[in-house]
């Protein structure tokens, strides 16, 4: 029998700051007006949930996708990433780089 999960020990890590992990303030500042309002509502609910039950998982699920999207937008490649994902979902694997098995190695013990 396993022990119950401690809600204060998240199954995800929330990063903020730096080039790869925009802070909530940076997200607010760079979102268009309609998206900013939606973010405020979802972020507020997630904060309340984290405060009330000590579980920050919902907060991570609100922040992380928006952080990734903003980073891709900043780099100008967000639409390209979406297009590649769409092609892969439709079965077009022409752009997928397959690993070369002959280049993998085993550790020498």
N, C-alpha and C positions, 0 to 999 in steps of 0.2 A: 504494500500500500504506500502510495506516495503522499508526502505532506502537501497540504493546500498551498497554492501559490501565494506568495506575499505580494499584495498589490503595490507596495512601495518599491518593489524590485522589478523595473520594467523589462519587457522582452525586447525592447528597442532602445537605442541611445539617441538622445536629442542633442544635436550639435548646433551651436550658433556662433556666428562670428567668422571672420576670414572670408576669403574669396569663394569658398565652396559651400559655406553654410550661412546664408544671409540671416540676419537677426529679424525678429518680428517687426521691428521698426523699419528696417530696410525693405522688408516685404510690403509693408503698408505704403511706404513712400514711392515704390516703383510699380505698384499695381494700378491699373486703370480704375476709374471711379466705381463702376459697377462691381468689379471684382474685389475692390477694397472693402466695400460694404459687406459682401458675402464673407470675406475673410474675417472681418471684425466679429460677425455673428458667430461663425464656427470657432474662431479662436477664443472668444469669450466663453462659449459653452465648454470647450475643452479645458480651459483654465478652471472654471467652476467645478467641473467633474474631477480634475486632478486635486483641487483643494478639498473637495468634499469627501472623496474616497481614498485619496492618496495614490491614485493610479494615473500615471502620466502617459499611458499608452495612447489614449485618444488625442492628446496634445501632439504626440509624435506623428500620428496619422494626419493631423491637420497641417503641421509645419513641413515635414520632409518632402512631400510631393511638390509643394509650392516653392521650396528652396531649390529643388532640382530644376523645376521649370524656369525659375528666374535666372539661374546660372546659365542654362541653355539659351535663354533669350539674350542675356548679356553677351554671350559669345556668338550670337547670330546663327546658331545651328539648330534651334528648337524645331522648326518646320522640317528640316532634313531628318532629324531623329524620328519625328512622327511619321514621315513618309516611309522611311526604312522599316519601321515597326509594322506599318500597314502592309507593305510588300511581303514581309516575312510571315505575317498572319495569313496572307493569301497564298502562301506556299512558294513564293519566289525566294529561293535561297542563293541566288547568284551573287549577292553582295556579302554573303557570310564567309568569313575566313575560317576554314577548317584547320584544326591543329594537325601538325605533322608529327605522326607517331614516332618516326625515326629520329626526331629531335628531342624527344623526351628521354630522360635518363633515370637510371636507378642509382640510389646512393651506394657507394662502395663501402661495405662494412669491414 
